Amino acid sequence: MYFRQGALRRYRQGSNTADFLICSQCGVLVAVTFEHDSRLFGAVNIGCLNGRTGIGHPVATSPQVLSPGEKVSRWLQLWVPDELVAADG
């Protein structure tokens, strides 16, 4: 994924474990990431994408009922390890 500098705002809530990436123009949650063992994991809001080629099926979650440790275990199973690259201009 590529984003212009300043296009996303980072937000942390609850257990302070994950970074929520929110569009600075419209306020939509675009993606969420967290670091584990020096790797970055993330999930994308597929509703924000034009075309869903290569994206798996949506998985509904209810993170409010999970402890921080349970959240991390679930994220490691479901989220994709990858990199977020910021593009200039």
C-alpha positions as CSV (number, residue, x, y, z in Angstrom):
1,M,0.0,0.0,0.0
2,Y,1.2,3.5,-0.8
3,F,0.0,6.7,0.9
4,R,1.0,10.3,0.5
5,Q,2.8,11.9,3.5
6,G,0.2,13.1,6.0
7,A,-2.7,11.2,4.4
8,L,-3.1,8.9,7.4
9,R,-3.4,9.7,11.2
10,R,-2.3,7.1,13.8
11,Y,-4.6,6.4,16.6
12,R,-4.3,4.0,19.6
13,Q,-7.2,2.9,21.8
14,G,-8.0,0.4,24.5
15,S,-5.0,-1.8,25.2
16,N,-2.6,0.5,23.4
17,T,-1.3,-2.5,21.4
18,A,-2.3,-1.6,17.8
19,D,-2.0,1.5,15.6
20,F,-5.2,2.4,13.8
21,L,-4.6,4.2,10.5
22,I,-7.3,6.7,9.8
23,C,-7.8,8.8,6.7
24,S,-7.0,12.4,7.6
25,Q,-9.5,13.7,5.1
26,C,-12.6,11.6,5.6
27,G,-12.0,9.8,9.0
28,V,-12.5,6.3,7.7
29,L,-10.5,3.5,9.4
30,V,-8.2,2.3,6.5
31,A,-6.0,-0.3,8.3
32,V,-4.6,-1.4,11.6
33,T,-1.1,-2.5,12.4
34,F,1.0,-3.8,15.3
35,E,4.6,-4.9,15.8
36,H,5.6,-8.3,17.1
37,D,9.1,-9.7,17.3
38,S,10.4,-6.9,15.1
39,R,7.8,-7.6,12.4
40,L,4.9,-5.4,11.3
41,F,1.5,-7.1,11.0
42,G,-1.7,-5.5,9.7
43,A,-5.2,-5.8,8.4
44,V,-6.9,-3.6,5.8
45,N,-10.4,-2.3,5.7
46,I,-11.3,-3.9,2.3
47,G,-14.2,-1.5,2.0
48,C,-11.6,1.2,1.3
49,L,-10.1,-0.5,-1.7
50,N,-11.0,-0.2,-5.4
51,G,-11.2,-3.9,-6.4
52,R,-10.4,-6.7,-4.0
53,T,-8.0,-8.7,-6.1
54,G,-5.7,-10.8,-3.9
55,I,-7.5,-10.0,-0.6
56,G,-8.9,-12.9,1.4
57,H,-12.5,-13.1,2.7
58,P,-13.5,-10.7,5.5
59,V,-13.4,-12.0,9.0
60,A,-15.7,-10.5,11.6
61,T,-14.2,-9.9,15.0
62,S,-15.4,-8.6,18.4
63,P,-12.1,-7.4,20.0
64,Q,-13.9,-5.8,23.0
65,V,-14.2,-9.2,24.7
66,L,-10.6,-10.2,24.3
67,S,-7.7,-9.4,26.6
68,P,-4.6,-7.7,25.1
69,G,-2.8,-11.1,25.0
70,E,-5.7,-12.8,23.3
71,K,-5.9,-10.0,20.7
72,V,-2.2,-10.4,19.8
73,S,-2.7,-14.2,19.5
74,R,-5.6,-13.7,17.2
75,W,-3.8,-11.0,15.1
76,L,-0.9,-13.3,14.6
77,Q,-3.2,-15.9,13.1
78,L,-5.3,-13.6,10.9
79,W,-3.2,-10.5,10.0
80,V,-0.7,-10.3,7.2
81,P,3.0,-9.5,7.9
82,D,4.0,-6.7,5.5
83,E,5.3,-3.2,5.2
84,L,3.6,0.2,4.9
85,V,5.5,2.5,2.5
86,A,4.9,6.2,2.6
87,A,5.2,7.8,-0.9
88,D,6.3,11.5,-1.3
89,G,4.1,13.8,-3.4
